[in-house]
Amino acid sequence: MDYTAKLDAALTTLHEEGRYRTFIDIERKNGHFPHATWRHPSGEERPVTVWCGNDYLGMGQHPAVLAAMHEAIDAAGAGSGGTRNISGTTVYHNRLEAELADLHGKEAALVFTSAYIANDATLSTLPRLFPGLIIYSDELNHASMIEGIRRNGGAKRIFRHNDLDHLRALLEADDPAAPKLIAFESVYSMDGDFGPIEAICDLADEFGALTYIDEVHAVGMYGPRGGGVSERDRLAHRIDIINGTLAKAYGVMGGYIAASAKMVDAIRSYAPGFIFTTSLPPAVAAAAAASVKHLKSDQSLRDRHQTQARILKTRLKGLGLPLIDHGSHIVPVIVGNPVHCKMMSDMLLEDHGIYVQPINFPTVPRGTERLRFTPSPVHGPKEMDALVHALDALWSHCALNRADMAG
């Protein structure tokens, strides 16, 4: 077997399809985000504006977050020293989980090294706790949810995206006595649309199912205290397990679930993805707790974020660009071709100092390749003008269609 040839063939396929991904070497500047320095392949350092970051609110540079991190480093050192079960649980981890439980109005929370691991570990463990469990999963759920459901060895049903009639039909077709769980998201990150939380909760009540919601792209940004769309819509009490991240709106790292004390205790006790993983460094946990606590009371930051998203969408619509707008903060512009999408991204970076990563298959379906912009409160009028003018010029230069809005 020529293993090297196999690797060459796999990588060549990505290049030929325009889906080969490259890392953009950027250096964020504390206090200056969204501005950063890009190290060009030639070795030259160039200024860029980041338009595709997940630090939605700029909390990665907030003074309260940095102060908490510095304090924890001075007090506890760099690493946690072990798994949560073996010397890796500190006052900082406990404080963070208390903040998260309070955020969602739940009895308890459990912190993982990422929201991906939180989804994967929890969803793959649930069938061990509920033998015969059937999981009903929205077809556009995140890869981490799909992987967790795939690995759990239990029964699964995939319902068409946000299609309540299809979900109902699947629920009706199964044994009424079988344990059930409906897994879905509050904000779907590629199109920016919302899950029908209340209607899904109604179906769950009717068919005796548990509910599992991924609020990764909503925590910190929706609801009076940043508890996500389920808090905004006053539905968090109807959700059995809430998954969230500390790496997007909260600007740090890590993921978590929030649920009843018994549910959290069971996942803590049975999930290999939690048991056998070194815990977050105390400084990271401290910074995340400070960010969660701060955003519980900073509604103005959330308001500015939504305003910036609305302004950008309005201006891009004014150019006639094929924008998807479901009312969330996600701003996807459909290019529809992986080669053109990569070309647009490269030209924005090289010629305009604007960094936005192309999003291609398998993250999105073929033919829906896109540039996904993430405006934040720290993207001001100057940055907005530069982006809009660059997109206007490049769309014409690349002879892309402006005629039909994508949604």
TORTOR-401145 format. One record per atom (N, C-alpha, C): residue in one letter; x, y, z. Coordinates in steps of 0.2 Angstrom, whole numbers, plus 5000, padded with zeros to 4 digits. Example, Ala and Ser with C-alpha at 12.3 -4.5 7.8 and 13.67 -1.06 7.14 Angstrom:
<sites>
A506649725039A506249785039A506649845039S506449895035S506849955036S506450005039
</sites>
This chain:
<sites>
M500449945000M500050005000M500450065000D500350114995D500750174995D500350224999Y500450235005Y500050275009Y500150355007T500750365005T500850435003T500450454997A500350414993A499950424987A499250434988K499050394993K498350394996K498250464999L498650495003L498650555006L498650615000D499050604995D499150654990D498450654986A498150594985A497550594981A496950624985A496950614992A496450644996A496450724996L497150744996L497250824996L497150854990T497250814984T497150844978T496450854976T496050804979T495350814978T495050874981L495250894987L495050954990L495251014986H495951014983H496151064979H495751074973E495551024969E495251024963E494551044964E494251034970E493551054971E493451124974G494051154975G494051224978G493951224985R494051164989R493851154996R494451155000Y495051154998Y495651155002Y495651215007R495751195013R495751255018R496451275020T496551335021T497151365023T497151405029F497651395034F497651435040F497851505038I497551555041I497751625040I498051645046D498751655046D499151675052D498951745054I498551755059I498451825061I498651835069E498751895071E498951905077E498451965080R498051945084R497551995087R497952035092K497752105092K498052155096K497552165102N497752155108N497252175114N497052245114G496452255114G496152325114G496052355107H496252315102H496152345095H495752295091F495452245094F495052205090F494452245087P494252235080P494352185076P494952195072H495452235073H496052245069H496552195072A496952165067A497452125068A497952125063T498552085064T499052085060T499052015056W499152025050W499151955046W499851945043R500151885044R500751875042R500651845035H500851885030H500751865023H501251805021P501051755017P501551705015P502251725013S502351785011S502951815009S503351835015G503051835021G503351855027G503251925029E502951965025E502752035026E502152035031E502152075036E501552085041E501152145038R500452125038R499952175035R499452185040P499152245040P498552255044P497952225041V497452195045V496852165043V496352185048T495652185045T495052185049T494752115049V494652085055V494352025055V493552025055W493251995050W492551995049W492251925050C492651875052C492351815053C492451775060G492651815065G492851795071G492151775075N492251725080N491651705084N491651745091D492151785092D492151825098D491651885097Y491051865097Y490451905094Y490451975097L490651975104L490552045108L491152075110G491752045107G492352075109G492552055116M492252005120M492351995127M493051965128G493351945122G494051915123G494551965125Q494352035125Q494852085127Q494552135132H493952105135H493652145140H494052155147P494152205150P494552215156P494452175161A493752155162A493552115168A493752045167V493752025160V493951955159V494651945159L495051995157L495751985157L496051995165A495752035169A495952045176A495751975179A495251945178A495051875181A495551825179M495751825173M496251775171M496951785174H497151855174H497851865177H497851845184E497251865188E497251845195E497251775196A496951735192A496951665193A497651635191I497951655186I498651635184I499151645190D499051705193D499551725199D499351675205A498751665206A498551625212A498651545211A498451525205A498451445204A498951425199G499251465195G499751435190G499451425183A499751395179A499551385172A498951335171G499151265173G498651215171G498251195177S497751145176S497351125181S497651065185G498151025182G498450975185G498150905184G497550905181G497250835180G496550845178T496150785178T495450775176T495050805182R494450815181R494050845186R493950795192N494050725191N494050685196N494650675200I495250695196I495850685199I496250745200S496150785205S496450855206S496350905202G495850905197G495750955192G495150995193T494850985199T494251035201T494551085206T494351145204T494651205208T494051245210V494151295214V493651345215V493451385209Y493851385204Y493651425198Y493151385194H493251315194H492851275190H492151275193N492151275200N491451275203N491151335203R491551395203R491251455202R490951465195L491251445190L491051445183L490351405182E490351345185E489751305184E489151335188A489251365194A488751405197A488451465193E488951495190E488751555186E488251525180L488451475177L488151445171L487451415173A487451385179A486751355181A486251415183D486551465186D486151525187D485951555181L486351565176L486151595169L485551565166H485551495166H484951465163H484451445168G484451455174G483951445179G483951365180K484451335180K484551265181K484851245187E484751185190E485051165196E485751155196A486051135190A486751125190A487051135182A487651135182A487951145175A488651105176L488851085170L489451045169L489951075164V490551085165V490951115160V491451065157F491451075150F491951035146F492451075143T492951045140T493451085136T493251115130S492651095127S492351135122S491651115121A491251155118A490551145116A490451085112Y490951065107Y490951005103Y490950945108I491450945112I491550895117I490850885121A490650935124A490050935128A489450905124N489350925118N488850895114N488950815112D489550805110D489750735108D489750685115A490050715120A490050665126A489350655129T488950715129T488250705132T487750665128L487750675121L487250645117L487550565116S488150555117S488350485116S488250445122T488150475128T488150445134T487350435136L486950475134L486250475136L485950405135P486050365130P485750295129P485950255134R486550265137R486750215143R486350235149L486050295150L485650315155L484950295154F484750295148F484050285146F484050225141P484050165143P484150115138P483550115133G483650105126G483150105121G482950175119L483350225121L483250295119L483250305112I482750345109I482750365102I482850435102I483350455098I483450525098I483250555091Y482850605091Y482550645085Y483050705084S483350705078S483850755077S483750795071D483750865072D483650905066D484150895061E484050895054E484550875049E485050925049L484950985051L485551035051L485851045058N485850995062N486151005068N486951005067H487251035072H488051045071H488350975071A488950975068A489350905067A489450875074S489550915079S489650885086S489050845088M488450875087M487850835089M487750775085I487850775078I487850725074I488250665076E488950685078E489450635080E489250605086G488950645091G488750615097G488150565097I487750585092I487150535091I487350475087R487850485083R488050425079R488450375083R488850405088R489250355091R488850325097N488250345099N487950315105N487650245104G487650225098G487350155096G486650145097G486250195099G485550195100G485150215093A484550215094A484150225088A484050305087K484050325081K484050395079K483550405073R483250465073R482750485068R482950555066I483050565060I483250635057I482650665054F482450725057F481850765054F482150825050R481750835045R481850885040R481950955044H482350995042H482551055046H481951095048N481851105054N481251145057N480551125055D480551065052D479851035050D479550995055L479051035058L478651005064L478250945062D477950955056D477550895054D477950835053H478550835050H478950785050H479150755056L479350795061L479550775068L478950735071R478350765070R477750735073R477650665070A477650655064A477550595060A478050545063L478750565064L479250515067L479050495074L478850545078L478650525085L478050485085E477550495081E476950455081E477150375079A477650375074A477750305072A478150255077D478450285082D478850245087D478450225093D478650175096D478350145102D478250205107P477650215109P477450265114P477850255121A478050195122A478350185129A479150195128A479350205122A480150205122A480350275124P480850285128P481150345130P481350385124K481250455124K481350495118K481750555120L482150585115L482450645116L482450685109I482250745109I482250795103I482850835104A483350835099A483950875099A483950925093F484050985095F483951045090F484351105092E484451155088E484751215090E484351275090S484551325094S484151385094S484351435088V484951445087V485151485081V485651435077Y485451425070Y485851385066Y486351425063S486951415064S487551465062S487651475055M487451435051M487651445043M487151485040D486451475042D485951515039D485651575043G485851565050G485551615055G484851615056D484551555055D483851545057D483751515064F483151525066F482951505073F482551435073G482751395078G482351335079G481651355082P481151315081P480451335084P480451305091I480751335096I480851305102I480151285106E479651335106E479051325109E478651265106A478651265100A478251205096A478551135097I479251135098I479651075099I479451055106C479451105111C479351085118C478651055118D478151085115D477451055115D477450985112L477850975107L477850905105L478150855110A478650885113A479050845118A478550825124D478150875126D477650865131D477150815129E476950815123E476450775120E476650705120F477250695118F477550625117F478050595122G478050635128G478450615133G479250615132A479450665128A480150665126A480550715130L481150705131L481650755134L481850805128T482050865130T482250915125T483050925126Y483350935121Y484050955121Y484251005116I484451065118I484551125114I485251145114D485551165108D486151185107D486051265106E486351305111E486251375111E486951405110V487351375107V488051395106V488151465103H487751475098H487751545094H487251595097A487051575103A486551625106A486651645113V487051605117V487251625124V487651685124G487451725129G487851795129G487551845125M487151825120M486851875115M486151885115Y485751835117Y485051845117Y484751835124G484151865126G483951855132G484151915137P483751925142P483951985146P484551975150R484851915151R485451905154R485951865150G485751855144G486251825139G486151745140G485551725142G485451655143G485251615136G485251655131G485051625124G484351635122V484151605116V483551615114V482951585118S483151535122S482651505126S482551545132E483051585134E482851635139E482451695137R482651715131R482351775128R481551755127D481451695125D480751675124D480351645130R480751645136R480451625142R480251555142L480751515139L480651445138L481151395141A481651425144A482251385146A481951335151H481451345155H481251295160H480951235157R480751245150R480451185147R481051145143I481651165144I482151125140I482551085146D482651025144D482950975149D483750985150I484050995144I484751005143I484951055139I485251105141I485551165137I486251155136N486451165130N487151165128N487351235126G487951255129G488251315127G488951315126T489251375124T489951385123T490251445127L490851435129L491151495132L491651525127A491651505121A492251525116A491951575111K491351585111K491051635106K490851705109A490251715111A490051775114A490451795121Y490651735124Y491051745131Y491751755129G491951745124G492651765122G493251725125V493151665127V493651625131V493751555128M493551505131M493651435129M493251395133G492951335130G492651285134G491851285132G491551225134G490851215133G490551195139Y489851185139Y489551155145Y488851135143I488551095148I487851085148I487551115155A486951135155A486551155161A485951115161A485751085167A485151035167A485051025175S484550975176S484450955183S485050935186A485050935193A485650905196A485750835195K485250795195K485350725193K485550715186M485350755181M485550745175M486350755174V486550815177V487250835177V487650775181D487350755186D487750705190D487850645186A487350625182A487350565178A487850565173I487850625169I488350635164I489050645166R489150675172R489750685175R490050615177S489650565179S489850505181S489950445176Y489650455170Y489650405164Y489950425158A490050495157A490250515150A491050515150P491350465145P492050465145P492350525143G492050565138G492250625136G492350685141F492050675147F492150715153F492650685158I492550615159I492950585164I493650585163F493850575156F494550555155F494950615152T494650675152T494950735149T495250785155T495850805154T496050855158T495650925158S495450945164S495051005165S495351065162L494851115161L495151185159L495651215164P496151245161P496551285166P496151335170P496351335177P495951385181P495851455179A496451475175A496351545173A495851555167V495751505163V495251505158V494551495161A494451455166A493851455170A493651515173A494151545176A494051615180A493851665175A494151675169A494051715164A493351705161A493151645160A492451625157A491951645163A492051635169A491551655174A491451725174A492051765174A491951835174A491551865168S491651835162S491351855156S490551835157V490351775159V489651765160V489351805165K489651825170K489451865175K489351935173H489851965169H489752035166H489152035161L489151985157L488551995152L487851985154K487851955160K487151955163K486852025164S487252075165S487052135166S487152195161D487452165156D487652215150D487252215144Q486652235145Q486152225139Q486352275134S486652335135S486852385130S487352345125L487752305127L488252275123L487852225118R487352195120R486952145116R486552195111D486352245113D485952295109D486352315103R486952345105R487452365100R487652315095H487652255097H487852195093H487252185088Q486652185090Q486152175086Q486052235081T486152295083T486152355079T486652345073Q487252325075Q487752325070Q487552265064A487252215067A487052165062A486552185057R486052225060R485552255056R485752305051I486252345053I486552395048I486852355043L487352305044L487652275039L487152235034K486652205037K486252175032K485852225028T485652275031T485252325027T485752355021R486352365022R486852395017R486952345012L487052275014L487152225009L486552215005K485952215008K485352215004K485352264999G485552325001G485552384996G485952374990L486452334991L486852314985L486552264981G486052234983G485752174979G486152114980L486552104985L486952044986L486451984989P486551924987P486151864989P486251854996L485951885001L486051885008L485451845011I485651795016I485151765020I484951805026D484351825027D484251855033D483551825037H483751795042H483151765047H483051805053G483451865053G483351905059G483851895065S484351855064S484851845069S485451885067H485951875071H486551915070H487051885065I486851825062I487251795057I487151825050V487651845047V487651875040V487951835035P487551785032P487851745026P487751775019V488251785015V488151805008V488351745004I487851725000I487951664996I488251674990V488851634989V489251644982V489051584978G488951524981G488651474977G489151424973N489751444973N490351404970N490951404974P491251344976P491851344980P492451384978V492551384971V493151414968V493051494969H492451514967H492251584967H492351614974C492051564979C492051584986C492751594989K493151544987K493851554989K494251614986M494051624980M494351684976M494151744979M493451754981M493251814984M493551824991S493651774995S493951775001S494751805000D495051774996D495751784994D495851864992M495451884988M495451954985M495252004991L494751984995L494652035001L495252035005L495551985006L496151985011L496752025008E496952005002E497552024998E497452104996D496852114994D496852184991D496452234995H496152215000H495752255005H495852255012G496252205014G496452195021G495852175025I495352135022I494752115025I494752035026Y494752005032Y494851935033Y494151905034V493851865029V493251825030V493451755027Q493351705031Q493451635028Q492951615024P493051575018P492551545014P492251485017I491651475017I491351415020I491051375014N491351315014N491151265008N490951205011F490751155006F490551085008F491151055012P491051015017P490450995020P490051035025T490351095027T490051135032T489351155029V489251175023V488651185020V488551145014P487951135011P487851095005P488151124999R488351084995R488651104988R488151154985G488451204982G487951254978G487751314983T487951304989T487751354994T488351384997E488951384994E489551404997E489451484998R489751505004R489651575006R490151605010L490151675010L490551715015L490051725021R490351715027R489851725033R490251775037F489851835038F490151895041F489851895048T490251915053T490051915060T490151985063P489752035062P489852105064P489852095072S490152145075S490152145082S490152225084P490052235091P489952305093P490652345092V491152315091V491852345089V491952355082H491552335078H491552355071H491252415069G491552475069G491352535068G491152555061P490852615060P490752645053P491252635048K491852655050K492452645046K492552575043E492552525048E492652455046E492052435041M491452455043M490852435039M490852465032D491052535032D491152565025D491652525021A492152505023A492752475020A492452405017L492152365021L491852305019L491352315014V490852355015V490352365010V490652385003H491052435003H491352454997H491752404993A492152364997A492552304994A492052254991L491552234995L491152184992L490752204986D490552274985D490252304980D490752294974A491352314975A491852314969A491952244967L492052194972L492252124970L491752094967W491052104969W490552064966W490452084959S490552144957S490552164950S491152134946H491752144949H492352114946H492252044944C491952004949C491951934948C491351914944A490951964942A490351954938A489851904941L489751914948L489251864952L488551894951N488051854952N487351874952N487151914958R486751974956R486452014962R485752004961A485451974957A484751984955A484251954960D484451894963D483951864968D484251864975M483851884979M484051884986M483951804989A484451784993A484451714995A483851695000G483651745004G483151735009G483051795013
</sites>
